[in-house]
Structures are given as structure tokens and as C-alpha cells.
Amino acid sequence: MRVSFCIFRSYRSYFDIIINMKLKKSAHTVYKTQYHIVWMTRFRRKILPKGVKDYLRIRLLEIRRYYPDWGYLEIGIDIDHVHLYMFIPPKYAVSKAVEAINSNTSRSLKQKFNFLHEVYWDDKGIWAKGYFVSTVGINEKIIQAYVKIQEEEDTGQAQLEF
């Protein structure tokens, strides 16, 4: 009993990290799905100066009206690419979220700024086809410790039930 208590105590700090995480909830799911998403302008054109950048930030925030369960933790806009650190519920595919964001922002930027019609004369939009996505969250060591704690707690409860 003392050995398992020491093991539990050594993993306690990892367990505290998991307990203190801000988890999202839906009807049958508890999740923490955070992503770092990066996409660039088509042909890496430098079309996002200060005024366009500010308007793009406004449009990104307005998209949340239609998808209120999405959230931006950080928005970074450079002259030719965009970084988003955001959470997307598991009911949405990341590719569909990126598609929705890109199509809405591309359309609204082209409507607002006439110079974009000269830079991109076709109807393909202003964003490149591809994007980068990476999950953000707890590291492997914390997950291993949490699983180990859960296993020890489950076996301890099973012994008490007998």
C-alpha cells in the first residue's frame, strides 16, 4: 500500500496539471482539442499590410458568430501568412474549419479591398490551397502519468469492491 501511495504521490503534479486544464464540454464529450493552424497567401504575395490585417482580424472574429463553439486563443497575421491558435470541437473536421475560415475571409477581403482584384484576377481566392496544422496540448509524459494513475485507481477500487 505504501509503495502505491509513493507512486501516486510522484505523479500527483502531473495529475494536478490535468485537473487544472480548461476542458470544453458538449452533450457527450469532454475535450481539449487545440490546434496551431498556418496558411499563406497564394503565391506568397505580400497583401496583408496594416489595414488589411486589421480587417482580417475583425472578419476572423465575426466567423465565431456562425460557429460559436470555435475559439481563438491567439491570432497572428504576417504580411503573407496567418497563424491561428484555436480550439475546434471534435464534431468538426479541422479541414472543414480551415475551409470555412478561408472561404469567408477570402470573399470578404476581396469585396472590401479592390486592389486584390488586380493581384488575383481569377475567382480562386487569395489563400493558397495548402495549410499546416499541428495539435497543441499536453505532452506524452503527462498522458502516460495520467493513464498510470487511472489504472492504479481503478485496480484499487476493484479490490475494495470484492
C-alpha positions as CSV (number, residue, x, y, z in Angstrom):
1,M,0.0,0.0,0.0
2,R,2.8,2.4,0.8
3,V,4.6,1.8,-2.5
4,S,1.4,2.6,-4.5
5,F,1.0,5.8,-2.4
6,C,4.5,6.9,-3.2
7,I,4.0,6.2,-6.9
8,F,0.7,8.1,-6.8
9,R,2.5,11.0,-5.0
10,S,5.2,11.2,-7.5
11,Y,2.7,11.5,-10.3
12,R,0.5,14.0,-8.4
13,S,1.9,17.0,-10.1
14,Y,1.0,15.6,-13.5
15,F,-2.4,14.8,-12.2
16,D,-2.8,18.4,-11.0
17,I,-1.9,19.7,-14.4
18,I,-4.7,17.6,-16.0
19,I,-7.2,18.6,-13.4
20,N,-6.4,22.3,-13.8
21,M,-6.7,22.2,-17.6
22,K,-9.7,24.1,-19.1
23,L,-11.7,21.4,-20.7
24,K,-14.7,22.0,-23.0
25,K,-17.9,20.0,-22.8
26,S,-20.6,19.1,-25.2
27,A,-23.5,16.7,-24.8
28,H,-21.5,13.5,-24.6
29,T,-17.9,14.7,-24.9
30,V,-15.3,16.4,-22.8
31,Y,-12.4,17.6,-24.9
32,K,-9.4,19.9,-25.2
33,T,-8.7,20.0,-28.9
34,Q,-6.4,22.9,-29.7
35,Y,-4.7,23.5,-33.0
36,H,-1.9,25.6,-34.4
37,I,-3.0,26.4,-38.0
38,V,-1.0,28.3,-40.6
39,W,-1.9,29.2,-44.1
40,M,-0.4,31.6,-46.6
41,T,-1.5,33.9,-49.4
42,R,-1.5,32.5,-52.9
43,F,1.9,32.9,-54.5
44,R,3.2,34.2,-51.1
45,R,2.0,37.7,-52.2
46,K,2.6,40.3,-49.5
47,I,-1.0,41.6,-49.4
48,L,-1.7,41.8,-45.7
49,P,-0.4,45.3,-44.6
50,K,-1.8,47.0,-41.5
51,G,-5.3,48.0,-42.8
52,V,-6.0,44.6,-44.4
53,K,-4.6,42.9,-41.4
54,D,-6.9,44.7,-39.0
55,Y,-9.9,44.0,-41.2
56,L,-8.9,40.3,-41.5
57,R,-8.8,40.1,-37.7
58,I,-12.3,41.5,-37.5
59,R,-13.6,39.0,-40.1
60,L,-12.0,36.1,-38.2
61,L,-13.7,37.2,-35.0
62,E,-17.1,37.5,-36.9
63,I,-16.8,33.9,-38.1
64,R,-17.4,32.9,-34.4
65,R,-21.0,34.2,-34.8
66,Y,-21.7,31.3,-37.1
67,Y,-19.5,28.8,-35.2
68,P,-19.8,29.9,-31.5
69,D,-18.1,26.7,-30.2
70,W,-14.9,27.6,-32.1
71,G,-12.5,29.8,-30.2
72,Y,-9.3,31.7,-30.9
73,L,-6.7,31.7,-28.3
74,E,-4.2,33.7,-30.4
75,I,-4.3,35.3,-33.8
76,G,-1.1,36.2,-35.6
77,I,-1.2,37.8,-39.0
78,D,2.0,38.5,-41.0
79,I,2.3,40.2,-44.4
80,D,1.9,36.9,-46.3
81,H,0.6,34.3,-43.9
82,V,-1.7,33.8,-40.9
83,H,-1.2,31.9,-37.7
84,L,-4.2,30.8,-35.6
85,Y,-4.0,29.1,-32.2
86,M,-7.6,27.9,-31.7
87,F,-9.8,25.2,-30.4
88,I,-12.2,23.3,-32.6
89,P,-14.7,20.8,-31.1
90,P,-14.3,17.2,-32.2
91,K,-17.5,17.2,-34.1
92,Y,-15.8,19.4,-36.8
93,A,-13.0,18.2,-39.0
94,V,-10.1,20.6,-38.9
95,S,-10.1,20.7,-42.7
96,K,-13.7,21.9,-42.8
97,A,-12.9,24.6,-40.2
98,V,-10.0,25.8,-42.3
99,E,-12.1,25.7,-45.4
100,A,-14.9,27.7,-43.8
101,I,-12.4,30.3,-42.4
102,N,-10.5,30.6,-45.7
103,S,-13.6,30.9,-47.9
104,N,-15.3,33.5,-45.7
105,T,-12.2,35.7,-45.2
106,S,-11.1,35.5,-48.9
107,R,-14.5,36.6,-50.1
108,S,-14.9,39.5,-47.7
109,L,-11.3,40.7,-48.2
110,K,-11.8,40.8,-52.0
111,Q,-15.1,42.7,-51.6
112,K,-13.5,45.2,-49.3
113,F,-10.2,45.9,-51.0
114,N,-10.3,46.5,-54.7
115,F,-6.5,46.1,-55.2
116,L,-6.9,42.4,-54.5
117,H,-8.9,42.0,-57.8
118,E,-5.8,43.3,-59.6
119,V,-3.4,40.9,-57.7
120,Y,-5.7,37.9,-58.0
121,W,-7.7,38.4,-61.2
122,D,-9.3,34.9,-61.2
123,D,-12.0,33.5,-58.8
124,K,-9.7,31.2,-56.9
125,G,-9.5,33.4,-53.8
126,I,-6.4,34.9,-52.1
127,W,-5.3,31.9,-49.9
128,A,-3.0,29.1,-51.1
129,K,-4.5,25.6,-51.2
130,G,-2.5,24.0,-48.5
131,Y,-2.1,24.7,-44.8
132,F,-0.2,23.5,-41.8
133,V,-1.9,22.1,-38.7
134,S,-0.5,20.8,-35.5
135,T,-2.2,19.7,-32.3
136,V,-1.4,21.6,-29.2
137,G,-1.9,20.2,-25.7
138,I,-0.4,18.1,-23.0
139,N,2.8,16.2,-23.7
140,E,3.4,12.5,-23.8
141,K,4.9,12.3,-20.3
142,I,1.8,13.8,-18.7
143,I,-0.5,11.5,-20.6
144,Q,1.5,8.4,-19.5
145,A,1.4,9.5,-15.9
146,Y,-2.4,10.2,-16.1
147,V,-3.1,6.8,-17.6
148,K,-1.0,5.1,-15.0
149,I,-2.8,6.9,-12.1
150,Q,-6.2,6.0,-13.6
151,E,-5.1,2.3,-13.9
152,E,-3.9,2.3,-10.3
153,E,-7.1,4.0,-9.0
154,D,-9.2,1.5,-11.0
155,T,-7.4,-1.5,-9.6
156,G,-7.6,-0.1,-6.1
157,Q,-11.4,0.4,-6.4
158,A,-11.8,-3.1,-7.9
159,Q,-10.1,-4.6,-4.8
160,L,-12.4,-2.6,-2.5
161,E,-15.5,-3.9,-4.2
162,F,-14.6,-7.6,-3.6
